[in-house]
Amino acid sequence: MQHLRYRSTIVLGSAVCLILCGLLLTSRTVTSAQQAGLFTDIQAARGQALYDKKCAACHGNQLDNGTAAALVGSKFMAKWTGKSVDDLYYITKTQMPYGAGDSLKVQEYIDVVAFVLKANGYKSGAEELKADDSLKQVKILAQSGSKQTVAAQPGETKAAAPAGIPAAKFPTQAELNAAATNSTDWLVSNHDYGGQRFVDLKQINGRNAATLRPVCMYQASDLKAFHTNPLVYRGVMYLTTSTSTMAIDATTCKQKWRHNWRPRSIEVWPPNRGVAIKDGRVVRGTTDGYLFALDMETGKELWVKKVVDSSKNEGSFNMAPVIFENLVLMGLGISEQGVPGWISAFKLEDGEQVWRFNTIPKPGEPGSETWSDARIMATGGGGVWAPMSLDAEAGVLYAPVANPAPDFHDDSREGANLYTNTMLALDVRTGKLKWYYQATPHDTHDYDTTQVSPLFESTVGGKKRKLVAVTGKDGMLHVLDRETKEHLYEVPVTKRLNVEVPLKSTEGTYVCPGVQGGVQWNGPAFNPRTNLLYVNAVDWCGTFREAKESRFVPGQIYMGGTHIADPLDKARGWLTAVDATTGKVAWKYESGKPMLAAVTTTSGDVVFTGELSGDFLTLDAKTGKVLYRFNTGGAMNGGVISYAINGKQYVAAASGSASGFWQVPAGSSTIVIFSLP
């Protein structure tokens, strides 16, 4: 999921936001008497008290001023108009509060519904709202006197204007090919096509790291989850929030330009993880299903392409694209929306599609035989929301595919369920499948494969090999030979318990990692000097329970069960250093909270990363000793990069908010840039 998908995991939190939403603007269409009063004032008051305790921290005390989805107004109506309260009640009961679905009493769920209805203009009456079959007759309609009475309609797609011509033609393909050896710039989301996140800079090292200091801060004025991995080219940094794209001076934080995207359709899941750059263009996706390109010099729109219709539950974009030659490479997330995923290539010049690979095969396509029911494949998941890597010389694109849907209810999807929880190796120019590795066949735990990087070389078994690391929410680090396809070793990077136990117990099954666990949207780094892989991970267990039924409600979360997470004080995070030759753990750093931030390592034998507590960390790459710590003021769950300008090395770290289910205070999306005195 993207979660964590947030996919991690990531969509569960979004759904919870929409869950209550569903309860919002409902109207019984049976009789005018029913419309006159659906609940009592006393019931709504009970619901408000529970909402304030369980929901306001994410959704806000006004139901639309928090970090989670609004529970009033046009955004809600665009997703729920015409659906029944029975569907909404089902989703609410099974998934809300996040990480503790089905943990409240039936009366409590209905009371919250009553409160939200009242907040949206519904009149009280003499009878309480009840959780019975009558909810099937209640349809979602706007009410006069509510905060916003007219449902927002997706913007009309105008005829595409001719694609603009950028002012410059840089960076070139040659520059992108050489990104792995470029220590001045940071040209790809994970630094280079292979995603090593290694920079050959040693100005900052173990002897002087303690003297690091912040030199400037840029605040993007956004409180949503801040996952961006910035890029740096010729002294300019490019970064994103959910709807904005900015270019700033990479030494002073002075803004050069800002582009604000106004969503034209339904937004599915807010985090955005960055842009791709080439030939004068900055390219990114949107949470409402568009791709667009901006001029790197001015921020002016060059082209805008509607790729999916999020209002029809076709999905959205969260990942940073990859650009190779004339192709923009992008995957569709997220699995929990019940959308069959895909990976596509689009023309850099105008956004026209070139090829598509279905991560959930169509009936008759290779891999479809691993699904027992063709109908479930239409809602089978397989989202792609985390970084892809590329062997440019061989022309092979490596892509991580997330979990199947429904996540926990598997009776209708017997088989391995390709290509979920899989590393795909595709011909980058045609999209044809070359080979694959499925890390978790027939997943029932939301164990997305989130990382298929770095691509690196090391000696294993006495032979120099071309390798790829594969990690995910299952908490395992796998290393494979890219040429022989051999699985060489695997090592757990977080606690694992009961992962093979079927989810058939009525009491629930306690499993580690839970749905927030394992490796999330930021993956390993590889240092060729130390021959170590460095990977952050989440150690957070929970109880899984398969539902008696698996109901699909278009546009809403599709889990097929519940997950109750351990209290946050039982969760922790790990930064693990693994010997790339043997798979043995060299050292581990333990954090008091889940570790989500990116990891970068350098030839100065240091490692840069961050914690959900807001602490930016510099560690000794050989021993794991903390050399420097600085609190940035907001949760760190985005990019951490290093680059050089005019002979001076800098480190930039993203700090701000995390999705509500990580249970940390909201913060303003901020880039903090560090250097030596």
Stockholm file with secondary structure:
# STOCKHOLM 1.0

chainA/1-677         MQHLRYRSTIVLGSAVCLILCGLLLTSRTVTSAQQAGLFTDIQAARGQALYDKKCAACHGNQLDNGTAAALVGSKFMAKWTGKSVDDLYYITKTQMPYGAGDSLKVQEYIDVVAFVLKANGYKSGAEELKADDSLKQVKILAQSGSKQTVAAQPGETKAAAPAGIPAAKFPTQAELNAAATNSTDWLVSNHDYGGQRFVDLKQINGRNAATLRPVCMYQASDLKAFHTNPLVYRGVMYLTTSTSTMAIDATTCKQKWRHNWRPRSIEVWPPNRGVAIKDGRVVRGTTDGYLFALDMETGKELWVKKVVDSSKNEGSFNMAPVIFENLVLMGLGISEQGVPGWISAFKLEDGEQVWRFNTIPKPGEPGSETWSDARIMATGGGGVWAPMSLDAEAGVLYAPVANPAPDFHDDSREGANLYTNTMLALDVRTGKLKWYYQATPHDTHDYDTTQVSPLFESTVGGKKRKLVAVTGKDGMLHVLDRETKEHLYEVPVTKRLNVEVPLKSTEGTYVCPGVQGGVQWNGPAFNPRTNLLYVNAVDWCGTFREAKESRFVPGQIYMGGTHIADPLDKARGWLTAVDATTGKVAWKYESGKPMLAAVTTTSGDVVFTGELSGDFLTLDAKTGKVLYRFNTGGAMNGGVISYAINGKQYVAAASGSASGFWQVPAGSSTIVIFSLP
#=GR chainA/1-677 SS CBBCCTBBTHHHHHHHHHHHHHTTSEEECSCHHHHHCSBCHHHHHHHHHHHHHHTHHHHCTTSSSSSSCCSSSHHHHHHHTTCBHHHHHHHHHHHCSTTBTTCSCHHHHHHHHHHHHHHTTCCBCSSCCCSSGGGGGEEECCCTTSSCCSCCCCCCCCCCCCCCCCSCCCSCHHHHHTGGGCSSCBCBTTBSTTCCCEECCCSSCTTTGGGCEEEEEEECCCCSBCCCCCEEETTEEEEECSSEEEEEETTTCCEEEEEECCCCSCCCCCCCCCCEEETTEEEEECTTSEEEEEETTTCCEEEEEECCCGGGTCCBCCSCCEEETTEEEEECBCGGGTCCCEEEEEETTTCCEEEEEESSCCTTSTTGGGCSCHHHHTTCBCCCCSCCEEETTTTEEEEECCCBSSSSCCTTCCSCCTTTTEEEEEETTTCCEEEEEESSTTCSSCCCEEECCCEEEEEETTEEEEEEEEEETTCEEEEEETTTCCEEEEEESSCCBSTTSCSCCTTCEEEBSCTTCBCCSSCCEEETTTTEEEEEEEECCEEEEECSCCCCCTTSCCCSEEEEECCGGGCEEEEEEEETTTCCEEEEEEESSCCCSCCEEETTSEEEEECTTSEEEEEETTTCCEEEEEECSSBCCSCEEEEEETTEEEEEEEEBBCCGGGCCCCCCCEEEEEECC
#=GC SS_cons         CBBCCTBBTHHHHHHHHHHHHHTTSEEECSCHHHHHCSBCHHHHHHHHHHHHHHTHHHHCTTSSSSSSCCSSSHHHHHHHTTCBHHHHHHHHHHHCSTTBTTCSCHHHHHHHHHHHHHHTTCCBCSSCCCSSGGGGGEEECCCTTSSCCSCCCCCCCCCCCCCCCCSCCCSCHHHHHTGGGCSSCBCBTTBSTTCCCEECCCSSCTTTGGGCEEEEEEECCCCSBCCCCCEEETTEEEEECSSEEEEEETTTCCEEEEEECCCCSCCCCCCCCCCEEETTEEEEECTTSEEEEEETTTCCEEEEEECCCGGGTCCBCCSCCEEETTEEEEECBCGGGTCCCEEEEEETTTCCEEEEEESSCCTTSTTGGGCSCHHHHTTCBCCCCSCCEEETTTTEEEEECCCBSSSSCCTTCCSCCTTTTEEEEEETTTCCEEEEEESSTTCSSCCCEEECCCEEEEEETTEEEEEEEEEETTCEEEEEETTTCCEEEEEESSCCBSTTSCSCCTTCEEEBSCTTCBCCSSCCEEETTTTEEEEEEEECCEEEEECSCCCCCTTSCCCSEEEEECCGGGCEEEEEEEETTTCCEEEEEEESSCCCSCCEEETTSEEEEECTTSEEEEEETTTCCEEEEEECSSBCCSCEEEEEETTEEEEEEEEBBCCGGGCCCCCCCEEEEEECC
//
